[in-house]
């Protein structure tokens, strides 16, 4: 009888320990860390500020989403060409940094609704004499590796080559980030850069008008937040919070901050389109 009592007591103690462990796991889940993968050279959406901290319109949105959900916000700079590996490995929870929604990418990620409308443009020096895509024949051109700008530029090249087999770039360089591309344009290492419209506006502002863009865009596109394929629970929570932020005017305040105070970083080029 004593052995039976001891056994029951031990079983109850084990059960209490298991319940305690389960509660700890639930608390850890509730205190979620939300890690945002972003390109740290992509103003105004995400970049390293002059004070040495990461900043950006998208990062401000993500911080507010975290605050409202009781999550710990972590900004993780990533190599844009390695974004898929980061997401699949679980080192980031989402890609939130001017991430373009395309038909191909719809098969690779679980997406939020589009929240920013954007254009891909060609940036050149003002005195280059280059004004249209056709002028890039025989020129050195750069784009960020893994970007929608690179894809749009390659598609444009194919279309020109259908009409003229001799049409080609002198060089086509895929670079790690847009700041590198801008530096190459300044030095004359390339003649043109394909990039996002708000980024281009920031570069033009900082150059005091030394740069211009072609009037004809490469493409029109929309940005969304990309999650690992099938992660609809996290997507739905983030999206619902974003809609709340739009409805109560928080997004408008964040947007105004970037348009008024960050024109030099392209903040006035952000075209927010998500409705409540």
N, C-alpha and C positions, 0 to 999 in steps of 0.2 A: 504493500500500500504506500509506504514511504517512497519507494522507487517511482511509482506511478505519479505521486504528487510532485516529486522533483522533476520528472519528465515534463509534466504539464507546465510547471513553473518556467522551465527552460524554454519550452515552446512559446510561451507568452512573451518572454523577454526577447526572443528572436523576432517575434512578430512586431513588437514595439520598435526594435531597431530598424526593421525593414520599413515600417511606416515613417520613421524619422528620416531615413535615407530618401524615401519617395518625396517627402515634403521638401527636403533640401534640393532635390532635383527640380521640383516645381518652382521653388524660389529662384533657382539659378536660371530657369527658363524665363520666368517673369522679368528678371533683371537682365534681359537680352543685350548683347553687344551687337550693334548694327554697323557692319563694316562696309563702307562705300569705296569701290574701286574707281579711280579717276586719273586722268592725265594731268600731271602737275604743271604742264606748259600749255594750258588751253584756256586763256582768259577770254571772256569773263566768267566762264562756267566753273573752272577749277584751276588754281595756279598757286605758286609760291609768292606771297606778298613781300613787300619791301621790309616788313618787320620780321621776316623769317618764319611766319606762320602760313598755313594753307588757308586760302580763301576762295570764294567764288559764289556765284548765284545759285548753282546747283547744290553746293555744300551748305549754303544758308537754308535752302529748302529742306535738305536732309536733316540738318540739326534740329529744325523745328519739328519735323516728323518724329524724331527720336524723343524730344522733350515731351511731346504730347502722349507718347506711348510708354514713357518710363524706360527707354532704352539708352544704353551708353553709345554715344556716337564716336566712330573711329573713321578717320579719313586715311585711306591707304593709296598712295601714289603707285601706279602700275605702268609697265611698258604696254602701250596701247596694242601692239602686235601680239602681246601675250595675254590679252584680257580673257580669252576663252579658257585658257589653262588655269588662270587665277580663280575664275568662277567655278569651274568644274572641280577644282581641288578644295573648294570651300574656304579659301583664304579671304574671300570677299563675299558679301551677301548679295550685292547687286553691282551693276555698272551704271553709274549716274553721273554723266559728264558730257552733255551734248552728244548723246548716243543716238545715231540715226536709225529709224525703223525702215527696214527694207523687206521685200517679199522673201528674200533668201534668209534674212535674219529671223523672220517670223517662225521659221522652221527650227531655229537653233536656240531661241530664248522664249521665256514667258515675259510678255511686255505689259507695262502700264499703258494707259491711254496716252496719246500724244499730248504734250504740254507746251512745246515751243515749235514755232514754224521757222524754218531756216532756208538759206540758199547756199549753194556751193559757188564760189566766185574764183576768178583768176586775178591775182595781185601782181602788179608790175611796177617798175620805176616810172615816175611821171614823165620823164624825158626819154623813155625807151622807144617811143614811136609805135609800140604794140597796142592795138585797140580791140582786136577780136580774135576768136579762137583760130581762125585761118592764118593769123600772123605768127602762130607758134611753129609753123613748119621750119625745121632746121634750127630750132631754139632749144636751150636746155631748160627743162621743166622739173619741178619738185612737187611732191605730195607726201603727206604723212602715211607711213606704212600701216595698212589695216584700216584706213579711214574711208568714209564714203566719198570723200573728195578724190582719192586715188582711183576708186572704182569709176566715178563719173568721168574723170580725165581719160581713163583707159577706154571707156565706152565711146567718148567723143573722138578719140584717135581712130578707133575702128570705123566709125561712120565716115570720117574724112578719107580713110584709106579705101573705102568702097568706091568712092568717086575718083580718087587719085592714088594709085598704088605707090607713087613716089613720096607721098606725104608722110613725114615722120619727124619725130623730135631728134635733135642732135644728141641729147642725153635725157634720160628719164631717171630721176633719182628719188628713191623712197627713203625718207628720213624718219628719225625717231619721233620728232615733235615739231610743232610749227615755229617755235622760237629758233630752232636750228635752221629751218627753211628760210625764215626771215633774214637771218644772219647771212645765209648763202646768197640771198637776193641782194642784200646791201653790198656784199663784196664783189658781186658780179659772177659768182660761181654758177648761178642759174639766172635765167631771164624772166621766169614766171613761177608762181606758186599757186597751186589749187588749195583753197581753204574755206572755212566756214565764214559766213558774212559778218557776224559780230566780232570774230577774231580779226578779220580784215579791217573792220572799222577802227578797232583799237590800235592796230599797227599803223594805220594811216594817221590817226590822231597823234600818236607818239612821234611819228616821223615829220610832223609839221607839214604834211601834204606832199612829202617826197614820193609817196606811193599812191597809186590809184588802182581801181579795179575795172575790168571790162564791164560794159553795160549789160552784155548778154551773160546770164548765169549759166553755169554748167548744169545745174539741176535745182529743183525745189524739193524740200524734204521736211520731215517732222522728227522731233526728238521724243524719246520715251525713256523710261527706266527699265533696264533689262535685268531679269532675274534668271536663275538656272531653270532650264526647261522643266516644267511641272510644278514649280514652287509657287502655286497659285495662292496659298494661304498668306504668305508674306507679301506677295504682290497686292492682294486685296486689302490688306491692312494698311499698307503704305498709300495705296490709291485713295482709300476712303479718307485717310487723314489729309491728303492733299486737297481733296474736294472740300473738306471742312475749312482748311486754311484759305481756300479761294472764297468760300461763302462768307467767312467772318472778316475778310479784308486783310488778313495777314500777308498773303502773297502780294497784294497790291503795295503794301508798305515795303516789303523786301525788294520788289521790282523798282519802286520809286528810288530807293536807296541806291540801287545800281545805276539807274539812268541818270541820277543827279550827281552822284559822287564818284562814279567809276567810268566816265566817258572815255578816259584815256586807256581803259582796259576793255573797251567795246561794250560797256554796260548799256548804253543807249540803243544798241542794236538788238536787244533781246525782245522777241515778239512772242509773248506768252499767250497761249490760246485755250488752255484748259478752262472749262466752265464749271460752275458749282454743281 
